[in-house]
Amino acid sequence: MEVGDIVRYNFSSPKSQQKFSVLGVIIFVGDSSIVIDCEDTTKMKVSPKNFNKIELVKHVQEEKENIVVR
């Protein structure tokens, strides 16, 4: 997973019967955490022990332009 990917975080024991997961965009990826900017305007910091609860919805690949200097 990379910054910009759209993901779903699945709660293991949701507090609400209506909200089992949250959709968002990854804004930071590190060894010790992944930060998701959620659709409900919150940010979620996920620790390594919960990385397996993140489901990739869409991988967004940046297209890099090659600049030629003449």
PEFENWO-V670923 format. One record per pair of residues at least 4 apart in sequence whose ideal C-beta (glycine too) atoms are under 7 Angstrom apart, sorted by the first residue. I is the first residue (numbers start at 1). GAP is how many residues later the second one is. If there is no record, write none. Layout:
I;GAP
I;GAP
This chain:
1;4
1;6
1;25
1;28
1;53
1;55
2;24
2;27
3;23
3;24
3;25
3;26
4;21
4;22
4;56
4;58
5;21
5;51
5;53
5;54
5;55
6;19
6;51
6;52
6;54
7;17
7;19
7;29
7;47
7;48
7;49
7;50
8;13
8;15
8;47
8;49
9;12
9;13
9;27
9;35
9;37
9;44
9;45
10;10
10;11
10;43
10;45
11;9
11;10
12;41
14;5
14;6
22;16
22;17
22;18
22;22
23;16
23;34
24;12
24;13
24;14
24;15
24;20
25;11
25;12
26;8
26;10
27;8
27;10
28;6
28;7
29;5
32;16
33;12
33;13
33;14
34;12
34;17
34;20
35;8
35;10
36;7
36;8
36;10
37;6
38;4
38;5
38;6
46;4
46;5
46;8
